[in-house]
Structure formats: structure tokens, C-alpha cells
């Protein structure tokens, strides 16, 4: 759906947009077609792996590694204060960090701190919208008033 519309998390039922709002990052529930408005809230959005897939496990380890390297290069230019990566399994693969857990990471990219958030896909059923919003909210509080770029995995 994302590939067809050109908008992140466009599949109906994906919890990204509701969780972004519930966590306080946005003042209202936004639609995927409004993703360009995220900049006005101090948020950026990008992909780590640009190839659209229905499931994250359709991507190879090499694609994740290459995507992680590409994102690290982008961060050097953008210099956000925080990078939020959605999906701990994907973060581990992209940045070769087998011990990573959801939450703040020790890794930094220049001055950019890293926080791993749960993947909002409906396939990630052990995280509810409410528990995801709590974790997103923890990042929002840590980053209050700072630029945040979400490094997203398809």
C-alpha cells in the first residue's frame, strides 16, 4: 500500500499514525497523505530500506546492512538530535547490534542519539496501540523540543 500511494504506513490498520498521535508527537490523528506536515512538528520520516515489502522479514540481511549504512550517511547531513528506528529486529540487522532492545541505545551517529521503537505493524501483536504510545511517549519526552527523524523499515 505504501508503494502504491507513496505514503508511509498507508495500509489501513497500521498503527503508526494513531500511535504517533496517542503519544503526543502530533496534535491530531494524521492521515498517511499528510506525512509532509510532520516537518512542522519537528519530525522527519525516511526509509532504511527503500524497497517496499508486505513484511519486514521479506528483506535480506544484506539489504538491512546496506540500508543502515545509507541511513548513517543521511544522518551526517541532516544531523537530527534523535533517530527513532521502528522495529528492534530490523535495527539489530541494519546496525549489527544483536543485543539491542526497544528503548534508548548506546549507539550514536555524530550528535544523533538513537531510540528503537516497536514496529507498528499489526503483525507485531504483542504490542498494543496503548503500550506503543507509551514507548513513543518516552522518546517524545526525552527529545522534547529537538528534531527527531524516524528511520522506518517497510
N, C-alpha and C positions, 0 to 999 in steps of 0.2 A: 504494500500500500504506500509506503514511503517513497519507493521508486516511482510509482505511478503518479503520485501527487507532487513530489518534490518537497514534501514537508516531513520533518522528523516526527516519529511516533504518530503517524496518521491512522494507524489501524484502530477502528472502533474497539473500545475495551482496553486499549493500552492505558496504563495508569499514570504515565509520565505527567501529562498536563494537569489532571486532578491533584496529583501529589505535589507538584510544583506550587499549586495554589494553596492546598491544605497546609503546606509547610511555611507559608508566608513569603515565599520568593516573589509571587505575583499577587496583586491586589484583587484579581478576579480570575475565574477559570477561563483560560485562553484556549483557542482552537489551534490545531496544527498550522493552519494557514496564516496565523498571526505570529509565527515564530520570529519574524523580523522585529517585532516590538520588544523582544527580550533585551535588546541593547539598551532600551530606555530604562530598564530595571537593573542595569549593571551586569547583565548576564550575556554570555556568548554561547553559541552552540556549534559543534562540529562533529564529524565522524572520526573515529580512529581508523576504521577500515571502511573505505568508500563503497565497496560492493554491497548492494542490498541483498539481504537474505531473510527468509522467514524466521530462522532461528540462529542464534549466535553460534551454535555448535556446527553449523554448516561452513564455518570459516576455518582455514588451516592454521596451524601454529605459525607457519611462515608468514601468512597474511597478518596475523596479530603482531608478530615481531616487527615486520616492515611498517605496519600502521603505528606502532608505538614509537618507532624511530622518526617517522614523519611528523607525528604529533609533537614530539620533543623539539623538533626543528621549528614548528609553528609557534610553540610557546616562547622560544627565544625571541621571535619577532613581536608577538602580541604582549608578552610579559604580564599576564593576568596575575593577580595575587593568589588565586586558588584555581586548581584544576579539579573538577569533580568527574570521576570516571564511573560510569554506570555499569555495574557487573563485576563482582570480585573475581570470578573465574576468568573473564576476559582480561582484566587488569593483570592478573598473575601471568597470563600467556604473553601479553603485549610487552610487559616490563620485566619479565623473568624474575618474578618475586613470588615464589611458591608459598610463602608464609603470610602473605597479605590477608587482612580481614577487612570487613566493612568498617569504615571509620577513617580517622586521620592516619596518614602514612609518614614514615620517616623520610622517604624519598622526596627530594625537591628538584626542581628544574630551574636553576638560577635562583630567583627570589620567589618562584611559584611553588606554593605548598600544594599537597595532593590529598584528596579525600576520596575514598571509594564508597560509593552509594550502591544500594541494591538495584538490580536491574528491574525496571518497572513492568516488564513483560508479564502477561497473565500466566505464562509458563512458570514463573517464579512464585508459585502459590504459597510458599511458607512465609512470605512477607505480605502482609495486608496493606491496603492503602494507608491505614492509620499508622502502622509501625514504620512504613516507608516515610511517611510525612514526618514522624518523629526524628528519623535519621537525617532526612533532608534539612529539617529544622535545626539540628545540631550544627550542621555546616553553615546554615544561614546565620546563626548566632556567632559562630567563630569568624565568619567573613563579613560581619556587619560593616557596611559602607565600603567594601572592597570589591573589585572586579572579579567575577567568577566565570570561568569558561567550562562548560560541560563537555567532556570528551566522551562521545557517545559511541556505543557499539551497536551495529544493526541488530 
